Amino acid sequence: MSNLDFIYKRHSIRKFKNQDVPIEDIKEMIKAATYAPSGKNLQNWHFVVVKNKEKIEEMAKIVERKSDELASYATDEEMKKSFTKYRKYQTLFRNAPVVILIFAGPYPSTGLEILKAKGASSEEIHNLLRPSPGIQNIGAAIENLLLAAANMGYGGCWMTSPNFASKEIQDYIGFKKEGYFLAAITPIGVPEESELKSPPRKPIEEVMTIIE
Ligand SMILES: Cc1cc2nc3c(=O)[nH]c(=O)nc-3n(C[C@H](O)[C@H](O)[C@H](O)COP(=O)(O)O)c2cc1C
């Protein structure tokens, strides 16, 4: 036991009990998400909560249809196999009682206007934008949301694999906010399994460098 248990309690949950998540609990998780840090405190996120079973199922069907369509463009069996390998993970949100669609809004990267005024090369501009601070904000919020869910007895899964169908999902849901796009999907619910675990991590020495 450590005081970091609130971190280690979170695992990606892909199977859920057929049990409702009250809207008050969802609001609490989203509030926790909004306490994530964000560059310039811009809070360029928006959370669309879908609790309607038919709509959740239709979103899964949209992903399946688009997945089939894209698979038909594969130029060889290998390409098709690598695309369809994780197919069932693209729609796992269909068995969750709640699906939260996480939208990302515009974020003005510090230095961009100046670089443009200077006539910077596309490489310089690319290097500035590559760390995507606006998306880092969204990542921080999603992690907060999932940590809150885990510590409230729920579980969820951060999902970007259905993103190839994000336009179709956004059109179906009918959510519009200037400059906002669907960045990730997180199903939330009570985990079906009680023995939860995560896949192993790389050893700390592999991912950490200390500069003396
Ligand atoms: C940006 C991002 C996208 C992910 N997309 C998916 C996904 O589409 N489907 C899925 O089953 N898991 C997805 N995951 C979950 C990862 O597979 C999972 O976090 C990783 O295997 C570590 O397991 P853990 O979350 O249980 O610790 C995603 C995670 C992140 C951070």
Ligand as a Chemical Component Dictionary entry (heavy atoms), coordinates in Angstrom:
data_LIG
# 
_chem_comp.id                   LIG 
_chem_comp.type                 NON-POLYMER 
_chem_comp.pdbx_formal_charge   0 
_chem_comp.three_letter_code    LIG 
# 
loop_
_chem_comp_atom.comp_id 
_chem_comp_atom.atom_id 
_chem_comp_atom.alt_atom_id 
_chem_comp_atom.type_symbol 
_chem_comp_atom.charge 
_chem_comp_atom.model_Cartn_x 
_chem_comp_atom.model_Cartn_y 
_chem_comp_atom.model_Cartn_z 
_chem_comp_atom.pdbx_ordinal 
LIG C1  C1  C 0 -4.184 7.652  -26.406 1  
LIG C2  C2  C 0 -4.660 6.260  -26.026 2  
LIG C3  C3  C 0 -5.466 5.551  -26.895 3  
LIG C4  C4  C 0 -5.949 4.283  -26.562 4  
LIG N1  N1  N 0 -6.821 3.650  -27.422 5  
LIG C5  C5  C 0 -7.328 2.441  -27.079 6  
LIG C6  C6  C 0 -8.308 1.824  -27.907 7  
LIG O1  O1  O 0 -8.735 2.376  -28.910 8  
LIG N2  N2  N 0 -8.798 0.604  -27.546 9  
LIG C7  C7  C 0 -8.369 -0.016 -26.398 10 
LIG O2  O2  O 0 -8.840 -1.131 -26.122 11 
LIG N3  N3  N 0 -7.454 0.565  -25.559 12 
LIG C8  C8  C 0 -6.945 1.773  -25.864 13 
LIG N4  N4  N 0 -6.057 2.407  -25.023 14 
LIG C9  C9  C 0 -5.681 1.766  -23.746 15 
LIG C10 C10 C 0 -4.271 1.194  -23.759 16 
LIG O3  O3  O 0 -4.264 -0.002 -24.499 17 
LIG C11 C11 C 0 -3.847 0.938  -22.290 18 
LIG O4  O4  O 0 -3.817 2.161  -21.607 19 
LIG C12 C12 C 0 -2.461 0.295  -22.171 20 
LIG O5  O5  O 0 -2.470 -1.000 -22.740 21 
LIG C13 C13 C 0 -2.020 0.183  -20.701 22 
LIG O6  O6  O 0 -2.976 -0.526 -19.933 23 
LIG P1  P1  P 0 -3.670 0.118  -18.649 24 
LIG O7  O7  O 0 -4.420 1.337  -19.107 25 
LIG O8  O8  O 0 -4.609 -0.948 -18.113 26 
LIG O9  O9  O 0 -2.619 0.471  -17.637 27 
LIG C14 C14 C 0 -5.582 3.688  -25.327 28 
LIG C15 C15 C 0 -4.777 4.416  -24.436 29 
LIG C16 C16 C 0 -4.342 5.690  -24.772 30 
LIG C17 C17 C 0 -3.519 6.472  -23.774 31 
# 
loop_
_chem_comp_bond.comp_id 
_chem_comp_bond.atom_id_1 
_chem_comp_bond.atom_id_2 
_chem_comp_bond.value_order 
_chem_comp_bond.pdbx_ordinal 
LIG C1  C2  SING 1  
LIG C2  C3  SING 2  
LIG C2  C16 DOUB 3  
LIG C3  C4  DOUB 4  
LIG C4  N1  SING 5  
LIG C4  C14 SING 6  
LIG N1  C5  DOUB 7  
LIG C5  C6  SING 8  
LIG C5  C8  SING 9  
LIG C6  O1  DOUB 10 
LIG C6  N2  SING 11 
LIG N2  C7  SING 12 
LIG C7  O2  DOUB 13 
LIG C7  N3  SING 14 
LIG N3  C8  DOUB 15 
LIG C8  N4  SING 16 
LIG N4  C9  SING 17 
LIG N4  C14 SING 18 
LIG C9  C10 SING 19 
LIG C10 O3  SING 20 
LIG C10 C11 SING 21 
LIG C11 O4  SING 22 
LIG C11 C12 SING 23 
LIG C12 O5  SING 24 
LIG C12 C13 SING 25 
LIG C13 O6  SING 26 
LIG O6  P1  SING 27 
LIG P1  O7  DOUB 28 
LIG P1  O8  SING 29 
LIG P1  O9  SING 30 
LIG C14 C15 DOUB 31 
LIG C15 C16 SING 32 
LIG C16 C17 SING 33 
# 
